[in-house]
Each structure stands twice: as C-alpha cells, then as structure tokens.
Amino acid sequence: MRNLDRGQLTAALYETRQATLALLDDLTGAQWDVPCLAVINPPRWELGHIGWFMERWCLRWQGQDQPLSGSSLTSADRWYDSSRVPHRSRWTLDLPTIAATRAYVDEVLQRALARLQIIGDSDDELYPFRLALYHEDMHGEAFACMRQTLQYAAPTTLAQTAVRSTRNADIAVCGGRVVVGAPRIGGFVFDNEKWSHEIELAPYRIAAAPVSNAEFARFVADGGYFNQRLWSSSGWQWRQARNLSAPMYWRRGDGGWQQRNFDRWQPLNDGAPVMHVSAHEAQAWCRWAGRRLPSEAEWECAAVGGEIELHGVWEWTATPFRPYPGFSTDRYTDYSQPWFETHLSVRGASHATTARLQHPRFRNFYLPDRGDIFVGFRTCAL
C-alpha cells in the first residue's frame, strides 16, 4: 500500500472519500453541532480541513520556499490550517454551511484527481497525493472515535475487533542486532519512520495477543483502580481527576460488566482485547500482573518477524514518541515534529484503521491519557 501508482491512487482517493462521507451522512443537524471537547473536532471543521489539506498539498504547493497559490475557497487558510488555528477556536469560526463544505471538498477532489492524471509517476510527484490519501484515512478513524465519544450509532462499515480463542501465551524473541525504521527502497514513507537503523535488543518474551477484557476485569475486581502503589504519580492524578473505578466505557449491569459500543451497552466480551484504556491504565495493569509494556522497537521487531499479529486495537508501548537518528521533516513539517517527547508511541492498528495504514513499521502516537481512541495493549514478561 506504500507504492500505489496513479491508477491505484485514483481509486483509493475516491474510495476514502466515500468512506469519509459515509461516517457523516447519517448525522442529524443536532449531531453536527458537537460539544467543545479536547479529543474531537467539530465535524464541519474537520471535513473542510480534509479538503483544505488535499488542496494545499496536491494543488497549491509550488515547491519548497515558494508561496502557495490561492485557495478556491476564500478564507480557507484562516479556517482550516490545523497548525495555526487553535483547537478551541474551531467551534467559533464563521465556517461555511455543511452543503458549502461538501461542495468545496468535492470540488477539490475532482481537481486533484484531474491533476493526478497528468503528472509523472515518480515517488516525488506522487508523494502529495499519497499523503492526502493517508491523511484522510486517519481523519476517517477520528470520525469513528468521535461517534464513540458522543454515543452516536456505530458506523455500518466498521469491522469487529478480533476475539482471542486461545490462551495468551508468550512468544520468545531472540533479539540481537535488529533493524527498525523504514528502508530506503522507494514508495511512501512517513517522516517519523526515517530511516532504518540497527539497534541491540536483549532477548524478550512478548504476549501473542493483547490483554483481554477478562484479564483486565480481574485487575478491576482486585481493586486495581484504588491501589495507588500500582500507578505512576501522573497516572494516579489522572485516575483521581476522573474518579474512575474501571475503564471509561464499562459499567455494572445485572449480569456483570457491560461495555458501551457507540450508542449501545452490551455484555462485556471476555475474549476481546480490552479497549479504550489509557497508557496510565495499561501501566497500572502491568505492575499488578508483574508484566511490562514492550518498547516500540520490541513491538516492531516481533511484528516484522511475524511473531505477533494485529487484533483490532492500537497498542500502547513504553516508548516516548521520539525522532529516529538523523530525522528530518518532510514537506508537511508538522506531521511529527510538534509531538515528540510529549506523546507515547502506539503501534498496530484498530478495527477502524484502513488496511492502507496497517504496516508493522507505522508509528502512531498519542498522549498517555487518551482512552477515547480504539487502543489497548499487549505485554512482555519482566
């Protein structure tokens, strides 16, 4: 998926746009007017931002240190530039109507597809179109997270998370000198994956699957949320501020634990990976169980080697999100650089992640207090 040619890109850009609109088309007028929360964007702003991003990189960008050409939509830069428009202000902007926003993003897509047909097929020329594709894929998952956060109905196209049918045994990985990062073999590469380099890994044992709901429920039953010794200082403050006694979307029902899946409360699926837990909760569970989170290099080594498979949730690692040696930004300079050191590296993919983004070297990153996303964790033996 990192080497899509013009024909494949054309189909993929059309497909991801249809998927984006499918996540929004059933919203009522009231559902478009979302509350101001730190973990979501106003959907009308976010949809316009998707179009603006595509227009900026595929149609307006004229080269490094060259001025952008003008947007087809007056005030688009003032509205949609996520690097310069503060998050809270996105609720108070004089944005176009939903219909006008739809017209803008459709017009941009049609012009981008036309441009795509007349450019060359080098990685450099295809880069902005591949970037726009993956960017829209990521925002599609963000729309799914928004629907979960706000208790909207589940997207009809969303796959189910994998259910573990066997005991979660450890897999031995020999370690040694291993290569992490993206090799220089052409195709699309995110800047935080550059470039491949060798590191030394001690032998380790990693779980074959993420921690399940049943395994996490035992931690809850043992009073894990009230045992301060299991939590980091920042994690304990985070738990106290939210007054949590279980994961954020769990509640007690007549027959045991229930979990909210979008707008429905359902019996907890014991075999499914635990999901919507922060890194603080993952770390506390590890201390309780006598385990640890893998480093992102350990996770990548096991994934590249085929020792572990994805199970439909993002997975926290123990590693702060940092640049690789010799890091340099790509044209989209704010993709990774602003988030180094403050975020944790997250690996894998969720059931809301497109297949195009599912790659063993893909580096996702979130603040450690985020539990709203489709994230869980797997562990390593101490």
C-alpha positions as CSV (number, residue, x, y, z in Angstrom):
1,M,0.0,0.0,0.0
2,R,3.0,2.3,0.2
3,N,3.6,2.1,-3.5
4,L,0.2,3.0,-5.0
5,D,0.6,4.1,-8.6
6,R,-1.6,6.7,-10.3
7,G,-4.4,4.3,-11.1
8,Q,-4.5,2.8,-7.7
9,L,-4.3,6.2,-6.1
10,T,-7.2,7.4,-8.1
11,A,-9.4,4.5,-6.9
12,A,-8.1,4.9,-3.4
13,L,-8.8,8.6,-3.1
14,Y,-12.3,8.1,-4.4
15,E,-12.9,5.2,-2.0
16,T,-11.6,7.0,1.1
17,R,-13.8,10.0,0.3
18,Q,-16.9,7.7,0.1
19,A,-15.9,6.2,3.4
20,T,-15.5,9.7,4.9
21,L,-18.9,10.8,3.8
22,A,-20.5,7.6,5.0
23,L,-19.3,8.4,8.5
24,L,-21.1,11.8,8.3
25,D,-24.1,11.4,6.0
26,D,-26.4,9.9,8.7
27,L,-25.8,12.7,11.3
28,T,-28.7,14.8,12.2
29,G,-28.4,18.6,12.3
30,A,-28.0,18.4,16.1
31,Q,-25.3,15.8,15.8
32,W,-23.2,18.1,13.6
33,D,-23.1,20.6,16.5
34,V,-20.8,18.8,18.8
35,P,-19.7,19.9,22.3
36,C,-16.3,21.5,22.6
37,L,-14.1,18.6,23.8
38,A,-10.3,18.3,23.6
39,V,-10.4,14.9,21.9
40,I,-12.7,15.7,19.0
41,N,-13.1,18.4,16.3
42,P,-16.4,20.0,15.0
43,P,-17.2,17.6,12.1
44,R,-17.9,20.5,9.8
45,W,-14.5,22.0,10.5
46,E,-12.8,18.5,10.2
47,L,-14.4,17.8,6.8
48,G,-13.4,21.2,5.5
49,H,-9.9,20.6,6.8
50,I,-9.6,17.3,4.8
51,G,-10.4,19.2,1.6
52,W,-8.1,22.1,2.5
53,F,-5.2,19.7,3.2
54,M,-5.7,17.9,-0.1
55,E,-5.9,21.3,-1.9
56,R,-2.8,22.6,-0.2
57,W,-0.5,19.7,-1.0
58,C,-1.9,18.4,-4.3
59,L,-2.9,21.7,-6.0
60,R,-1.4,24.7,-4.2
61,W,2.1,23.7,-3.2
62,Q,4.7,25.0,-5.6
63,G,7.9,23.8,-4.1
64,Q,10.0,24.4,-1.0
65,D,10.3,28.1,0.0
66,Q,7.8,29.0,-2.7
67,P,4.5,30.8,-1.9
68,L,1.3,28.8,-2.0
69,S,-1.1,29.5,-4.8
70,G,-4.5,30.7,-3.8
71,S,-7.3,28.5,-2.5
72,S,-10.5,28.1,-4.4
73,L,-12.4,29.0,-1.2
74,T,-11.9,32.4,0.3
75,S,-10.7,32.2,4.0
76,A,-9.8,28.5,3.7
77,D,-6.4,29.2,5.2
78,R,-7.9,31.2,8.1
79,W,-10.4,28.4,8.8
80,Y,-8.7,25.1,8.2
81,D,-4.9,25.3,8.9
82,S,-4.6,23.0,11.9
83,S,-1.1,24.2,12.6
84,R,-2.3,27.8,13.1
85,V,-6.0,27.5,14.1
86,P,-6.2,26.8,17.9
87,H,-8.4,23.8,18.7
88,R,-10.9,25.6,20.9
89,S,-11.5,28.4,18.3
90,R,-12.7,25.8,15.7
91,W,-16.1,25.9,17.4
92,T,-16.5,29.7,16.9
93,L,-15.3,30.2,13.4
94,D,-17.6,31.6,10.7
95,L,-17.4,28.3,8.8
96,P,-19.3,27.6,5.6
97,T,-22.6,25.6,5.8
98,I,-22.5,21.9,5.6
99,A,-23.7,22.0,2.0
100,A,-21.0,24.5,1.0
101,T,-18.3,22.5,2.8
102,R,-19.4,19.4,0.9
103,A,-19.2,21.3,-2.3
104,Y,-15.7,22.6,-1.5
105,V,-14.2,19.2,-0.6
106,D,-15.9,17.6,-3.7
107,E,-14.5,20.3,-6.0
108,V,-11.0,19.9,-4.6
109,L,-11.2,16.1,-5.0
110,Q,-12.2,16.4,-8.7
111,R,-9.4,18.9,-9.4
112,A,-6.9,16.7,-7.5
113,L,-7.9,13.6,-9.5
114,A,-7.6,15.5,-12.7
115,R,-4.1,16.7,-11.7
116,L,-3.1,13.2,-10.8
117,Q,-3.7,12.1,-14.4
118,I,-1.2,14.4,-15.9
119,I,1.8,14.2,-13.5
120,G,4.6,11.8,-13.6
121,D,4.8,8.5,-11.7
122,S,7.9,9.2,-9.6
123,D,7.6,8.9,-5.8
124,D,8.3,12.6,-5.5
125,E,5.4,13.6,-7.8
126,L,3.0,11.1,-6.2
127,Y,4.0,12.0,-2.7
128,P,1.4,14.7,-2.0
129,F,-1.5,12.5,-3.3
130,R,-0.4,9.6,-1.2
131,L,-0.1,12.0,1.8
132,A,-3.6,13.3,1.2
133,L,-4.9,9.8,1.0
134,Y,-3.4,8.6,4.3
135,H,-4.3,11.9,5.9
136,E,-8.0,11.4,5.0
137,D,-7.8,7.8,6.2
138,M,-6.6,9.0,9.6
139,H,-9.4,11.5,9.8
140,G,-11.9,8.8,9.0
141,E,-10.8,6.9,12.1
142,A,-11.1,10.2,14.0
143,F,-14.7,10.5,12.9
144,A,-15.3,6.9,14.2
145,C,-13.8,7.9,17.5
146,M,-16.0,11.0,17.6
147,R,-19.0,8.8,17.1
148,Q,-17.9,6.5,20.0
149,T,-17.2,9.5,22.3
150,L,-20.6,11.1,21.6
151,Q,-22.6,7.9,21.8
152,Y,-23.7,8.1,18.1
153,A,-24.6,4.9,16.3
154,A,-21.8,2.6,15.1
155,P,-20.7,3.2,11.5
156,T,-22.2,0.5,9.4
157,T,-18.9,-0.3,7.7
158,L,-16.9,-0.8,10.9
159,A,-15.3,-4.2,11.3
160,Q,-15.4,-6.0,14.7
161,T,-12.3,-6.4,16.9
162,A,-10.7,-9.8,16.9
163,V,-11.7,-12.2,19.7
164,R,-8.9,-14.3,21.2
165,S,-9.8,-18.0,21.2
166,T,-6.6,-19.4,22.9
167,R,-4.6,-18.8,26.0
168,N,-2.4,-15.7,25.7
169,A,1.0,-17.4,25.7
170,D,4.3,-15.6,25.5
171,I,6.4,-15.8,22.4
172,A,10.2,-15.8,22.7
173,V,12.1,-13.4,20.5
174,C,15.8,-13.8,20.4
175,G,16.7,-10.1,20.0
176,G,20.2,-9.2,19.0
177,R,21.1,-6.7,16.3
178,V,17.8,-5.8,14.6
179,V,16.7,-3.2,12.1
180,V,14.0,-0.7,12.9
181,G,12.6,2.1,10.7
182,A,11.8,2.3,7.0
183,P,14.4,1.1,4.5
184,R,15.3,3.3,1.5
185,I,13.6,1.2,-1.1
186,G,11.2,3.8,-2.6
187,G,7.5,4.3,-2.1
188,F,5.8,6.5,0.6
189,V,7.4,6.8,4.0
190,F,6.2,8.9,6.9
191,D,8.9,11.2,8.2
192,N,9.0,9.7,11.7
193,E,9.9,6.3,10.1
194,K,13.1,7.6,8.5
195,W,15.4,5.9,8.3
196,S,16.2,2.2,9.1
197,H,19.0,1.8,11.6
198,E,20.3,-1.1,13.7
199,I,19.8,-1.3,17.5
200,E,20.6,-4.0,20.0
201,L,17.7,-5.8,21.6
202,A,18.1,-8.2,24.6
203,P,16.1,-11.4,24.2
204,Y,12.5,-11.0,25.4
205,R,9.1,-12.7,25.7
206,I,6.1,-10.9,24.2
207,A,2.4,-11.9,24.5
208,A,0.9,-13.4,21.4
209,A,-2.2,-11.2,21.8
210,P,-3.3,-8.0,23.6
211,V,-4.7,-8.2,27.1
212,S,-8.3,-9.3,27.0
213,N,-11.3,-7.8,28.7
214,A,-11.4,-10.8,31.1
215,E,-7.8,-10.3,32.1
216,F,-8.4,-6.7,32.7
217,A,-11.6,-7.4,34.7
218,R,-9.5,-9.4,37.2
219,F,-7.4,-6.3,37.8
220,V,-10.6,-4.2,38.4
221,A,-12.0,-6.9,40.7
222,D,-8.8,-6.9,42.7
223,G,-9.2,-3.2,43.4
224,G,-6.6,-2.1,40.9
225,Y,-8.1,1.3,40.4
226,F,-7.8,2.1,44.1
227,N,-4.3,0.8,44.8
228,Q,-2.1,3.8,44.4
229,R,1.1,1.7,44.5
230,L,0.2,0.3,41.1
231,W,0.1,3.8,39.4
232,S,2.6,6.3,38.4
233,S,2.2,9.7,40.1
234,S,0.8,11.2,36.9
235,G,-1.4,8.2,36.4
236,W,-2.8,8.4,39.9
237,Q,-3.6,12.1,39.4
238,W,-5.3,11.2,36.1
239,R,-7.4,8.5,37.7
240,Q,-8.4,10.6,40.7
241,A,-9.4,13.6,38.4
242,R,-11.8,11.3,36.5
243,N,-12.9,9.2,39.5
244,L,-12.5,6.0,37.6
245,S,-13.0,2.6,39.1
246,A,-13.0,0.7,35.7
247,P,-12.3,1.6,32.0
248,M,-14.2,4.6,30.9
249,Y,-16.8,2.8,28.8
250,W,-17.6,0.0,31.4
251,R,-20.5,-0.2,33.8
252,R,-22.1,-2.8,36.1
253,G,-25.2,-4.5,34.7
254,D,-27.5,-7.1,36.1
255,G,-25.4,-9.9,34.6
256,G,-22.0,-8.5,35.1
257,W,-19.9,-5.9,33.3
258,Q,-21.2,-4.1,30.3
259,Q,-19.3,-2.1,27.7
260,R,-20.6,0.8,25.7
261,N,-20.1,0.3,22.0
262,F,-21.0,3.6,20.3
263,D,-24.7,4.1,21.3
264,R,-25.3,0.6,22.8
265,W,-24.5,-1.0,26.1
266,Q,-23.6,-4.7,25.6
267,P,-22.3,-7.5,27.8
268,L,-18.6,-7.4,28.1
269,N,-17.0,-9.7,25.5
270,D,-14.4,-11.5,27.7
271,G,-12.2,-12.7,24.9
272,A,-12.0,-9.4,23.0
273,P,-9.0,-7.1,23.6
274,V,-9.6,-4.5,26.3
275,M,-10.1,-1.2,24.6
276,H,-10.4,2.5,25.4
277,V,-7.8,2.4,28.2
278,S,-5.2,5.0,28.7
279,A,-1.4,4.3,28.9
280,H,-1.8,5.0,32.7
281,E,-4.3,2.1,33.0
282,A,-2.1,-0.1,30.9
283,Q,0.9,0.6,33.0
284,A,-1.0,0.0,36.3
285,W,-2.3,-3.3,35.0
286,C,1.3,-4.3,34.1
287,R,2.5,-3.6,37.7
288,W,-0.4,-5.6,39.1
289,A,0.3,-8.5,36.8
290,G,4.1,-8.4,37.1
291,R,4.5,-7.6,33.4
292,R,5.6,-4.6,31.3
293,L,4.7,-2.8,28.1
294,P,7.0,-3.6,25.2
295,S,9.3,-0.9,23.8
296,E,8.3,0.1,20.3
297,A,11.4,-1.5,19.0
298,E,10.4,-4.8,20.6
299,W,6.9,-4.5,19.2
300,E,8.2,-3.7,15.7
301,C,10.8,-6.5,15.7
302,A,8.1,-9.0,16.7
303,A,5.6,-7.7,14.1
304,V,8.1,-7.5,11.2
305,G,9.2,-11.0,12.1
306,G,5.7,-12.3,12.1
307,E,5.7,-13.4,15.7
308,I,2.7,-11.3,16.6
309,E,-0.5,-10.4,14.7
310,L,-2.9,-7.4,14.9
311,H,-6.1,-7.9,16.9
312,G,-8.1,-4.8,16.1
313,V,-6.8,-2.3,18.7
314,W,-3.9,0.1,18.7
315,E,-1.3,-0.9,21.3
316,W,0.5,1.3,23.8
317,T,4.2,0.9,24.0
318,A,6.5,2.0,26.8
319,T,8.5,4.3,24.5
320,P,8.1,8.1,24.3
321,F,7.5,9.3,20.7
322,R,10.9,10.5,19.6
323,P,12.7,11.1,16.2
324,Y,15.0,8.4,14.9
325,P,18.7,9.3,14.4
326,G,19.1,11.8,11.6
327,F,15.4,12.7,11.5
328,S,14.3,15.4,9.1
329,T,10.9,16.7,8.4
330,D,9.2,16.2,5.0
331,R,7.1,18.8,3.3
332,Y,4.4,18.5,5.9
333,T,6.7,19.7,8.7
334,D,4.1,19.5,11.4
335,Y,3.2,15.8,11.0
336,S,5.5,14.5,13.7
337,Q,7.9,17.2,15.0
338,P,5.5,19.1,17.3
339,W,4.5,15.9,19.2
340,F,8.0,14.5,20.0
341,E,8.6,13.8,23.7
342,T,5.0,14.7,24.9
343,H,3.3,11.6,23.3
344,L,3.8,7.9,23.5
345,S,4.5,5.6,20.6
346,V,1.5,3.5,19.7
347,R,1.7,0.5,17.3
348,G,-0.5,-1.8,15.3
349,A,-4.0,-0.8,14.1
350,S,-7.5,-0.7,15.2
351,H,-10.7,-2.1,13.7
352,A,-11.3,1.4,12.4
353,T,-8.0,1.7,10.7
354,T,-7.9,1.3,6.9
355,A,-5.8,-1.6,5.5
356,R,-3.6,1.0,3.8
357,L,-2.2,2.2,7.1
358,Q,-1.7,-1.2,8.6
359,H,2.1,-1.7,8.4
360,P,4.5,-3.1,11.0
361,R,6.7,0.0,10.8
362,F,3.9,2.6,11.1
363,R,4.4,4.8,14.1
364,N,1.2,6.2,15.7
365,F,1.4,8.5,18.7
366,Y,-1.0,9.7,21.4
367,L,-0.9,11.5,24.7
368,P,-0.8,8.9,27.5
369,D,-4.1,10.0,29.0
370,R,-6.1,9.2,25.8
371,G,-8.6,6.4,26.3
372,D,-11.2,7.6,23.8
373,I,-9.3,6.1,20.9
374,F,-9.6,2.4,20.0
375,V,-6.5,1.5,22.0
376,G,-5.5,-1.5,24.2
377,F,-2.1,-3.1,24.9
378,R,-0.1,-6.2,25.0
379,T,2.7,-7.0,27.4
380,C,6.1,-8.5,27.8
381,A,7.5,-10.7,30.6
382,L,9.8,-9.0,33.1
